[in-house]
Amino acid sequence: MKEKILVVDDDEGVRQVLGQSLQESGYGVTGVDSGERAVAAVREGAFGLIILDMVLPRVDGLEVLKEITALRPEIPIIMITGYASVETAIKAMKMGAVDYVVKPFRMEEVELVVAKALERSHLRRENTYLRRQLESTYGVHNIIGQSVEMRRIFGLIEQVASARSTVLITGASGTGKELIAKALHFNGERRNQPFVSVNCGGIPDTLLEDELFGHVKGAFTDAVADRPGRFEAADSGTLFLDEIGNMSMSLQIKLLRVLQEREFLSLGGTKKISVDVRIIAATNMDLKKMMEEGRFREDLYYRLNVIHINIPSLRERREDIPLLIHHFLNKYCREMNVPLKRFIPDALKTLMEFSWPGNVRQLENVIERAVALSFGKEDLGREDLPREVLEEGAIEMPMLQVGGDGFSLDEVLATYEQKMLYQALEHSRWVKTRAAELLKIKRTTLIEKMKRLGIPLKGHGEREPGGPPVEGAGVGAVPVEESREDAH
């Protein structure tokens, strides 16, 4: 679409020159000769930009500027002025004009000023749209959940969103910790400032310090230029430190110093950098136990845990499961362009009774799979659910009976062991080191057991029919308009 430009000047020659040149550049142009007609035109039509002469009959340009800015503040206005009134043009910019040109002007200059003003206007509009989308997506009222625990969390988010205090979010994998962190940010006073996320478990310790604090040129072999870190990128906004429990003790000390002093040194730097950053940290680990074991600093824990939000697992808020199922069915039927589907009562009962070790992330994956594989069916049954959901309640310890044939102890134990391994892998997002820690075994032992029991070694890509969901397949707490987040 052509941008429409309103030219306001009482000199007919100026209107003609501007109109002809701007039309040749692809703009739609309307010309008026007075401030009154300019205001009337703005009331009646939509314009992308206004070129306004400073000197007009009856009402001067500054008054017209003031009235139009009050009426349509989003329209950029460029002032036309003479050499003697440049100071007045600067005053006009303080009142809301975006730029000015001086008579006599060259059309190349005018076209350049117009193009830059429209570009800035487009960026502002796009940023406003994106900001509104984010605020809508992460608004507390858009996060799915009606259970008592979730309503308590919503109330806490609204209460502390604008506070500067650090927040510690805890909960199992897949419960939606990053989503809650974004809700805190986008519902608070820092909503228009950066939200920067760092996965402390996904970056090797040797690189995490550089990622957080940045470096100066020459700090190490490959440091060919200065590089700001995430703290600087988040200045005046929020820094989300996910999987904080994976941070090394040496980095914990440096993070504690930043929290205390609000300043830091980049790698190789000698000048301290001050930042105003709100810290939100998250973990699925037991930090108190890690403190007792000497793996997490007590002073850092209390610095982070000023406000604590614990997200319950899905099995602790089963009343939210039907809402989530309905949401995911709508989402994936819409994405796959198929008629809306529903689960028959027997399948819905199975979903309600499953323990969901992978939380909402796992539930989303199950619903997406069911929709994708159901073809033309509108009613989904138990046959559309994966193996781990159907077989959860089937593992029961058999009873020896007098005169009976007995049973294979090895087979029963193997079945139970396979179930435990699947649960540990789900809880750890298929990170084998963490799964082994949950099971109190060595990582090599876990891999041997997975091979023996036929469990795929990777959570991504190809998998056995009905096998575990792939890593990072969904989220925890879910916004109505956007249900998939970075893995937690």
Backbone hydrogen bonds, N-H to C=O, Kabsch-Sander energy under -0.5 kcal/mol:
donor,donor_aa,acceptor,acceptor_aa,energy
5,I,3,E,-0.5
5,I,28,G,-3.6
6,L,49,L,-2.3
7,V,5,I,-0.6
7,V,30,T,-3.1
8,V,6,L,-0.5
8,V,51,I,-3.2
9,D,7,V,-0.6
9,D,32,V,-2.1
12,E,10,D,-0.7
15,R,11,D,-2.0
16,Q,12,E,-2.4
17,V,13,G,-2.5
18,L,14,V,-2.6
19,G,15,R,-2.6
20,Q,16,Q,-2.8
21,S,17,V,-2.2
22,L,18,L,-2.6
23,Q,19,G,-2.1
24,E,20,Q,-2.0
25,S,21,S,-1.1
26,G,23,Q,-1.6
27,Y,22,L,-2.4
28,G,3,E,-2.7
30,T,5,I,-2.5
32,V,7,V,-2.5
38,A,34,S,-1.6
39,V,35,G,-2.4
40,A,36,E,-2.2
41,A,37,R,-2.3
42,V,38,A,-2.2
43,R,39,V,-2.0
44,E,40,A,-1.7
45,G,41,A,-2.6
47,F,45,G,-0.5
48,G,4,K,-2.7
49,L,4,K,-1.2
50,I,76,P,-2.2
51,I,6,L,-2.9
52,L,50,I,-0.6
52,L,78,I,-3.2
53,D,8,V,-2.4
54,M,80,I,-2.6
56,L,54,M,-0.6
59,V,57,P,-2.9
61,G,54,M,-2.7
63,E,60,D,-0.5
64,V,60,D,-1.9
65,L,61,G,-3.0
66,K,62,L,-2.3
67,E,63,E,-2.3
68,I,64,V,-2.8
69,T,65,L,-2.7
70,A,66,K,-1.7
71,L,67,E,-1.7
72,R,68,I,-3.8
75,I,72,R,-1.8
78,I,50,I,-3.0
79,M,99,D,-2.3
80,I,52,L,-2.6
81,T,101,V,-2.4
85,S,82,G,-1.6
86,V,83,Y,-1.1
89,A,85,S,-1.7
90,I,86,V,-2.1
91,K,87,E,-1.8
92,A,88,T,-2.1
93,M,89,A,-1.9
94,K,90,I,-1.7
95,M,91,K,-1.2
96,G,93,M,-1.0
97,A,92,A,-2.3
98,V,77,I,-2.4
99,D,77,I,-1.0
101,V,79,M,-2.6
103,K,81,T,-3.5
109,E,106,R,-0.6
110,V,106,R,-1.9
111,E,107,M,-3.0
112,L,108,E,-1.9
113,V,109,E,-2.4
114,V,110,V,-2.8
115,A,111,E,-2.5
116,K,112,L,-2.2
117,A,113,V,-2.3
118,L,114,V,-2.6
119,E,115,A,-2.2
120,R,116,K,-2.4
121,S,117,A,-2.1
122,H,118,L,-2.7
123,L,119,E,-2.3
124,R,120,R,-2.4
125,R,121,S,-2.5
126,E,122,H,-2.8
127,N,123,L,-3.0
128,T,124,R,-2.6
129,Y,125,R,-2.5
130,L,126,E,-2.8
131,R,127,N,-2.7
132,R,128,T,-2.3
133,Q,129,Y,-2.4
134,L,130,L,-2.7
135,E,131,R,-2.8
136,S,132,R,-2.5
137,T,133,Q,-3.1
138,Y,134,L,-2.9
139,G,136,S,-0.7
142,N,139,G,-2.1
143,I,140,V,-1.5
144,I,478,V,-3.5
151,R,147,S,-2.5
152,R,148,V,-1.9
153,I,149,E,-1.9
154,F,150,M,-2.5
155,G,151,R,-2.1
156,L,152,R,-1.9
157,I,153,I,-2.5
158,E,154,F,-2.2
159,Q,155,G,-1.6
160,V,156,L,-2.2
161,A,157,I,-1.6
163,A,160,V,-1.4
167,V,279,I,-1.6
168,L,307,I,-2.9
169,I,167,V,-0.5
169,I,281,A,-3.0
170,T,168,L,-0.5
170,T,309,I,-2.5
171,G,283,T,-1.2
175,T,172,A,-1.4
180,I,176,G,-1.8
181,A,177,K,-2.1
182,K,178,E,-2.5
183,A,179,L,-2.1
184,L,180,I,-2.2
185,H,181,A,-2.0
186,F,182,K,-3.1
187,N,183,A,-1.0
188,G,185,H,-1.4
191,R,188,G,-1.4
193,Q,190,R,-2.4
196,V,194,P,-0.5
196,V,238,T,-2.8
198,V,240,F,-2.8
200,C,198,V,-1.0
200,C,242,D,-2.5
202,G,199,N,-1.0
207,L,204,P,-1.6
208,L,204,P,-1.8
209,E,205,D,-0.9
211,E,207,L,-2.3
212,L,208,L,-2.4
213,F,209,E,-2.8
214,G,210,D,-2.2
215,H,227,R,-2.3
216,V,267,L,-2.2
218,G,223,A,-3.0
219,A,216,V,-2.0
223,A,220,F,-1.8
224,V,222,D,-1.9
227,R,215,H,-3.0
229,G,213,F,-0.5
230,R,211,E,-2.5
231,F,212,L,-2.3
233,A,229,G,-1.9
234,A,230,R,-1.8
235,D,232,E,-1.3
236,S,276,D,-2.8
237,G,234,A,-3.1
238,T,194,P,-2.6
239,L,278,R,-2.9
240,F,196,V,-3.4
240,F,238,T,-0.5
241,L,239,L,-0.7
241,L,280,I,-2.7
242,D,198,V,-2.4
242,D,240,F,-0.9
244,I,241,L,-0.6
244,I,282,A,-2.5
246,N,243,E,-1.9
247,M,244,I,-1.8
252,Q,248,S,-2.2
253,I,249,M,-1.7
254,K,250,S,-1.4
255,L,251,L,-2.7
256,L,252,Q,-2.4
257,R,253,I,-1.9
258,V,254,K,-1.8
259,L,255,L,-2.3
260,Q,256,L,-1.9
261,E,257,R,-2.9
262,R,258,V,-2.7
264,F,273,I,-1.7
267,L,214,G,-2.6
269,G,266,S,-2.4
272,K,270,T,-0.5
273,I,264,F,-3.1
274,S,272,K,-0.5
275,V,262,R,-2.2
277,V,275,V,-0.6
278,R,237,G,-2.3
279,I,277,V,-0.5
280,I,239,L,-2.3
281,A,167,V,-2.9
282,A,241,L,-2.2
283,T,169,I,-1.9
287,L,285,M,-1.2
290,M,286,D,-2.1
291,M,287,L,-2.3
292,E,288,K,-2.0
293,E,289,K,-1.7
294,G,291,M,-1.3
295,R,290,M,-3.2
296,F,290,M,-0.9
301,Y,297,R,-2.1
302,Y,298,E,-2.0
303,R,299,D,-1.3
304,L,300,L,-2.4
305,N,301,Y,-2.5
306,V,304,L,-0.7
307,I,166,T,-1.2
307,I,304,L,-0.6
309,I,168,L,-2.6
309,I,307,I,-0.5
310,N,308,H,-0.5
311,I,170,T,-3.0
311,I,309,I,-0.6
316,E,313,S,-1.3
317,R,314,L,-1.6
320,D,317,R,-2.2
321,I,318,R,-1.7
324,L,320,D,-2.1
325,I,321,I,-2.8
326,H,322,P,-2.4
327,H,323,L,-2.2
328,F,324,L,-2.8
329,L,325,I,-2.5
330,N,326,H,-2.2
331,K,327,H,-2.5
332,Y,328,F,-2.6
333,C,329,L,-2.2
334,R,330,N,-2.0
335,E,331,K,-2.3
336,M,332,Y,-2.3
337,N,334,R,-0.7
338,V,333,C,-2.5
342,R,378,E,-2.5
344,I,380,L,-2.9
347,A,344,I,-0.6
348,L,344,I,-2.5
349,K,345,P,-2.4
350,T,346,D,-1.6
351,L,347,A,-2.3
352,M,348,L,-2.2
353,E,349,K,-1.7
354,F,350,T,-1.1
359,N,356,W,-1.7
360,V,174,G,-0.6
361,R,174,G,-0.8
361,R,358,G,-0.6
362,Q,358,G,-1.1
362,Q,359,N,-0.7
363,L,359,N,-1.9
364,E,360,V,-2.8
365,N,361,R,-1.8
366,V,362,Q,-2.3
367,I,363,L,-2.4
368,E,364,E,-2.6
369,R,365,N,-2.3
370,A,366,V,-2.2
371,V,367,I,-2.4
372,A,368,E,-2.5
373,L,369,R,-2.0
374,S,370,A,-0.6
374,S,371,V,-0.7
377,K,374,S,-2.1
380,L,342,R,-3.5
380,L,378,E,-0.6
384,D,381,G,-1.8
385,L,382,R,-1.9
388,E,466,G,-1.2
389,V,386,P,-0.8
390,L,386,P,-1.8
391,E,387,R,-2.6
394,A,391,E,-1.1
395,I,391,E,-0.5
395,I,392,E,-0.9
396,E,394,A,-1.3
404,G,401,Q,-2.1
409,L,407,F,-0.8
412,V,408,S,-2.0
413,L,409,L,-2.6
414,A,410,D,-2.3
415,T,411,E,-2.3
416,Y,412,V,-2.2
417,E,413,L,-2.8
418,Q,414,A,-2.6
419,K,415,T,-1.9
420,M,416,Y,-2.1
421,L,417,E,-2.4
422,Y,418,Q,-2.5
423,Q,419,K,-2.2
424,A,420,M,-2.4
425,L,421,L,-2.5
426,E,422,Y,-2.4
427,H,423,Q,-2.6
428,S,424,A,-1.6
429,R,426,E,-1.5
430,W,425,L,-3.3
431,V,428,S,-1.3
432,K,430,W,-0.9
435,A,431,V,-2.3
436,A,432,K,-2.7
437,E,433,T,-1.7
438,L,434,R,-2.3
439,L,435,A,-1.7
440,K,436,A,-0.5
440,K,437,E,-0.8
441,I,436,A,-2.5
446,L,442,K,-2.1
447,I,443,R,-2.3
448,E,444,T,-2.2
449,K,445,T,-2.4
450,M,446,L,-2.6
451,K,447,I,-2.3
452,R,448,E,-2.2
453,L,449,K,-2.4
454,G,451,K,-0.8
455,I,450,M,-2.8
467,G,464,E,-2.7
471,E,459,G,-0.7
473,A,470,V,-1.1
477,A,175,T,-2.2
480,V,142,N,-2.5
485,E,483,S,-0.6
